[in-house]
């Protein structure tokens, strides 16, 4: 469906926000993970045809969308990180406005989408008074107006409370059954239960692309736990990537990532997805210093 080959976005003579990224994406939820500044938003803006790449290609169903952006725009739904609303307009009026921009003439489509995102009872409320979660759901509704094949959402759960985050994740998982949903985040828990594939970015480069299950499997044997005192913990931090240290009286229960344990007392433990991502990052750092 979507092919990205050797994509580059350069700002100035030195800085590459996206550096030689290649991906092949089909239907499902793809989690785009990376720290702030990793290049996630820049990549998504190029996919959404809001920014042109410096080099490389993006093709959607065989069409070069850099040369022919309308081929993507008519089939795209986009929710930016900051979805603003117009003052004094209700949710229904905003949906009618966006529907006009997108050429959607079916009023029933608006009603169905407000129902989908659980906003039917609030259709006539001023959208400027909505909570953060309600605004994000309204943003998803407008992104779905044209029944897109690709839905791009940038940091959709930022600032939401736990209940709203869960509701939002469930909605995206449902949409991923028949669409390609690209969801960027730096919060691993947002994608570990819904993503069919994960693309990991660091400093503009793609450092990993696989299923969550495969990433966890690859981390087995690299995640360790051990009980240490404060002095031992400080010494360990100089050698390995400490993931967690929970104080228990005078001791700390420490969880760390390393290809081999430097401590005889450490026990291997079952990794979760966050462990797997940190282990992968650590191994890449080790390679860089060889």
C-alpha positions as CSV (number, residue, x, y, z in Angstrom):
1,X,0.0,0.0,0.0
2,X,2.6,2.5,1.1
3,X,6.3,2.3,0.1
4,X,9.0,4.6,1.5
5,X,12.4,4.3,-0.1
6,X,15.6,6.0,1.1
7,X,13.7,9.0,2.4
8,X,15.7,12.1,3.5
9,X,14.6,15.4,4.9
10,X,17.5,17.8,5.4
11,X,17.3,21.2,7.1
12,X,20.4,23.3,6.4
13,X,23.8,21.9,5.4
14,X,24.3,19.7,8.5
15,X,21.0,18.5,10.0
16,X,19.0,15.5,8.6
17,X,15.7,15.2,10.4
18,X,15.0,12.0,8.5
19,X,18.0,10.1,7.2
20,X,17.6,7.3,4.6
21,X,14.4,5.7,5.9
22,X,12.8,2.8,4.0
23,X,9.5,1.1,5.0
24,X,6.9,-1.0,3.3
25,X,3.5,-0.7,5.1
26,X,0.2,-2.5,4.6
27,X,-3.1,-2.4,6.6
28,X,-2.9,-2.5,10.4
29,X,-1.7,-0.3,13.1
30,X,2.0,0.7,12.8
31,X,3.5,2.3,15.9
32,X,6.2,4.9,15.1
33,X,8.3,5.1,18.2
34,X,11.1,7.4,19.2
35,X,12.2,10.1,21.6
36,X,11.2,13.7,21.0
37,X,13.3,14.9,18.1
38,X,13.7,11.5,16.6
39,X,12.2,12.5,13.3
40,X,8.7,11.0,13.7
41,X,6.7,14.2,13.0
42,X,8.8,15.1,10.0
43,X,8.3,11.7,8.5
44,X,4.6,11.8,9.0
45,X,4.4,15.3,7.5
46,X,6.1,14.0,4.4
47,X,3.7,11.0,4.2
48,X,0.8,13.5,4.6
49,X,2.2,15.6,1.7
50,X,2.6,18.6,4.0
51,X,6.4,18.7,3.4
52,X,8.5,17.6,0.5
53,X,11.5,15.2,1.0
54,X,15.0,16.3,0.2
55,X,15.6,12.8,-1.3
56,X,14.0,9.4,-1.8
57,X,10.5,8.4,-2.8
58,X,7.1,7.8,-1.2
59,X,4.6,5.8,-3.3
60,X,1.0,5.0,-2.5
61,X,-0.6,2.2,-4.5
62,X,2.2,2.6,-7.0
63,X,1.8,6.4,-7.4
64,X,4.6,8.8,-6.5
65,X,2.9,11.1,-4.0
66,X,5.7,13.7,-4.1
67,X,5.0,14.3,-7.7
68,X,1.3,13.7,-7.4
69,X,0.2,14.7,-3.9
70,X,-3.5,14.7,-4.6
71,X,-3.3,10.9,-5.1
72,X,-2.6,10.7,-1.3
73,X,-4.6,13.7,-0.1
74,X,-7.9,12.2,-1.3
75,X,-7.3,9.0,0.5
76,X,-5.6,10.3,3.7
77,X,-6.9,11.1,7.1
78,X,-4.6,13.2,9.3
79,X,-4.7,14.2,12.9
80,X,-1.8,16.5,13.9
81,X,-0.4,16.6,17.4
82,X,-2.1,19.9,18.1
83,X,-5.7,19.8,16.8
84,X,-7.2,23.2,17.2
85,X,-10.9,24.1,17.1
86,X,-12.6,27.4,16.1
87,X,-14.1,29.4,18.9
88,X,-17.9,29.4,19.2
89,X,-18.4,26.5,16.8
90,X,-20.1,23.3,18.0
91,X,-18.7,19.9,17.3
92,X,-21.4,19.4,14.6
93,X,-20.6,22.7,13.0
94,X,-16.9,21.9,12.9
95,X,-17.6,18.5,11.3
96,X,-19.8,20.2,8.7
97,X,-17.0,22.7,8.0
98,X,-14.4,19.9,7.5
99,X,-16.9,17.9,5.4
100,X,-17.3,20.9,3.1
101,X,-13.5,21.2,2.7
102,X,-13.3,17.5,1.9
103,X,-16.2,17.4,-0.5
104,X,-18.3,15.1,1.7
105,X,-22.0,15.8,1.1
106,X,-23.6,13.1,3.2
107,X,-25.0,14.4,6.5
108,X,-25.4,10.9,7.7
109,X,-21.6,10.4,7.5
110,X,-21.1,13.1,10.2
111,X,-23.7,11.6,12.5
112,X,-22.2,8.1,12.1
113,X,-18.7,9.4,12.9
114,X,-19.8,11.4,16.0
115,X,-21.4,8.2,17.2
116,X,-18.2,6.2,16.5
117,X,-16.1,8.5,18.7
118,X,-18.8,8.7,21.4
119,X,-19.6,12.4,20.9
120,X,-23.2,12.2,19.6
121,X,-24.5,13.6,22.9
122,X,-22.1,16.5,22.7
123,X,-22.6,17.4,19.1
124,X,-24.1,20.8,19.8
125,X,-21.7,21.8,22.5
126,X,-19.0,24.4,21.9
127,X,-15.9,22.3,20.9
128,X,-13.6,24.9,22.5
129,X,-15.0,23.7,25.9
130,X,-14.2,20.0,25.2
131,X,-11.6,18.2,27.3
132,X,-8.3,17.1,25.7
133,X,-9.6,13.6,25.1
134,X,-12.9,14.8,23.5
135,X,-10.9,17.1,21.2
136,X,-8.7,14.2,20.1
137,X,-11.8,12.1,19.4
138,X,-13.3,14.9,17.4
139,X,-10.0,15.1,15.5
140,X,-10.2,11.5,14.6
141,X,-13.8,11.9,13.5
142,X,-12.8,14.7,11.1
143,X,-9.9,12.6,9.8
144,X,-12.3,9.8,8.9
145,X,-14.8,12.0,7.0
146,X,-13.5,10.9,3.6
147,X,-13.3,7.2,4.6
148,X,-9.5,7.2,4.1
149,X,-7.3,4.2,3.3
150,X,-4.4,5.7,5.4
151,X,-4.9,7.4,8.8
152,X,-1.9,9.3,10.2
153,X,-2.1,10.4,13.9
154,X,0.7,12.3,15.6
155,X,1.1,11.8,19.4
156,X,-2.6,11.2,19.7
157,X,-2.6,10.4,23.5
158,X,-0.4,13.3,24.6
159,X,-2.0,14.9,27.6
160,X,-4.9,12.5,28.0
161,X,-5.9,10.8,31.2
162,X,-5.6,7.0,31.5
163,X,-9.3,6.3,30.7
164,X,-9.2,8.5,27.6
165,X,-5.9,6.9,26.4
166,X,-7.4,3.5,26.7
167,X,-10.5,4.5,24.7
168,X,-8.4,6.1,22.1
169,X,-6.1,3.1,21.7
170,X,-9.1,0.8,21.3
171,X,-10.6,3.0,18.6
172,X,-7.3,3.0,16.6
173,X,-7.0,-0.7,17.0
174,X,-10.5,-1.1,15.5
175,X,-9.8,1.2,12.6
176,X,-6.6,-0.8,11.9
177,X,-8.7,-3.8,10.8
178,X,-9.3,-2.3,7.3
179,X,-7.0,0.7,7.1
180,X,-3.3,1.6,7.5
181,X,-3.0,3.5,10.8
182,X,0.3,5.2,11.4
183,X,0.5,6.3,15.0
184,X,3.5,8.2,16.4
185,X,4.3,8.2,20.1
186,X,7.2,8.2,22.6
187,X,5.0,6.2,25.1
188,X,5.5,2.5,24.5
189,X,2.4,1.5,26.4
190,X,0.3,3.4,23.8
191,X,1.2,0.9,21.1
192,X,2.3,-2.4,22.7
193,X,-1.3,-3.8,22.8
194,X,-2.6,-2.4,19.4
195,X,0.3,-2.2,17.0
196,X,0.8,-5.0,14.4
197,X,4.3,-3.6,13.6
198,X,6.7,-1.1,15.2
199,X,9.0,1.3,13.5
200,X,11.7,2.6,15.8
201,X,13.4,5.9,15.0
202,X,16.5,7.5,16.6
203,X,18.2,10.7,15.4
204,X,16.3,10.6,12.1
205,X,17.2,7.0,11.2
206,X,15.1,3.8,11.3
207,X,16.8,1.5,13.8
208,X,14.2,-1.2,13.9
209,X,11.1,-2.5,12.2
210,X,9.4,-5.7,13.3
211,X,6.4,-7.0,15.2
212,X,6.2,-6.4,18.9
213,X,6.4,-10.2,19.5
214,X,9.6,-10.5,17.5
215,X,11.2,-7.6,19.3
216,X,10.4,-9.1,22.7
217,X,11.8,-12.5,21.5
218,X,15.0,-10.9,20.4
219,X,15.5,-9.3,23.8
220,X,15.3,-12.6,25.7
221,X,18.6,-13.3,27.5
222,X,19.4,-9.5,27.6
223,X,17.2,-8.4,30.5
224,X,18.4,-9.0,34.0
225,X,17.4,-8.4,37.6
226,X,19.5,-8.3,40.8
227,X,19.3,-6.9,44.3
228,X,22.0,-4.3,45.1
229,X,22.9,-1.7,47.7
230,X,23.3,2.0,46.7
231,X,27.1,1.7,46.1
232,X,26.8,-1.3,43.9
233,X,24.0,0.3,42.0
234,X,26.1,3.3,41.2
235,X,28.9,1.1,40.0
236,X,26.5,-0.9,37.8
237,X,25.2,2.3,36.2
238,X,28.7,3.0,34.8
239,X,28.7,-0.4,33.0
240,X,25.1,-1.1,31.8
241,X,21.8,0.4,30.9
242,X,19.7,0.4,34.1
243,X,16.0,0.2,33.2
244,X,14.6,0.4,36.7
245,X,15.7,0.6,40.3
246,X,13.1,0.1,43.1
247,X,14.1,0.8,46.6
248,X,13.4,-1.9,49.2
249,X,14.8,-0.8,52.5
250,X,18.6,-0.6,52.2
251,X,18.5,-2.5,48.9
252,X,17.4,-1.8,45.4
253,X,15.7,-4.3,43.1
254,X,17.5,-3.4,39.8
255,X,16.4,-4.3,36.2
256,X,19.0,-3.7,33.5
257,X,19.7,-4.5,29.8
258,X,22.9,-6.0,28.6
259,X,23.9,-8.7,26.1
260,X,25.7,-10.5,29.0
261,X,25.3,-10.0,32.7
262,X,28.4,-8.5,34.4
263,X,27.1,-9.8,37.8
264,X,27.1,-13.4,38.8
265,X,24.1,-12.9,41.0
266,X,21.9,-11.4,38.3
267,X,19.0,-13.5,37.0
268,X,17.6,-13.4,33.4
269,X,14.0,-12.3,33.3
270,X,11.2,-12.1,30.8
271,X,11.3,-8.8,28.8
272,X,8.4,-6.6,28.1
273,X,8.2,-4.4,25.0
274,X,9.8,-1.4,26.7
275,X,12.7,-3.6,27.9
276,X,13.1,-4.9,24.3
277,X,13.3,-1.4,22.8
278,X,15.9,-0.3,25.4
279,X,17.9,-3.5,24.9
280,X,17.9,-2.8,21.1
281,X,19.0,0.8,21.7
282,X,21.8,-0.3,24.0
283,X,23.1,-2.9,21.6
284,X,23.2,-0.3,18.8
285,X,25.2,2.0,21.1
286,X,27.7,-0.8,21.8
287,X,28.1,-1.4,18.1
288,X,28.7,2.3,17.5
289,X,31.6,2.3,20.0
290,X,33.4,-0.8,18.5
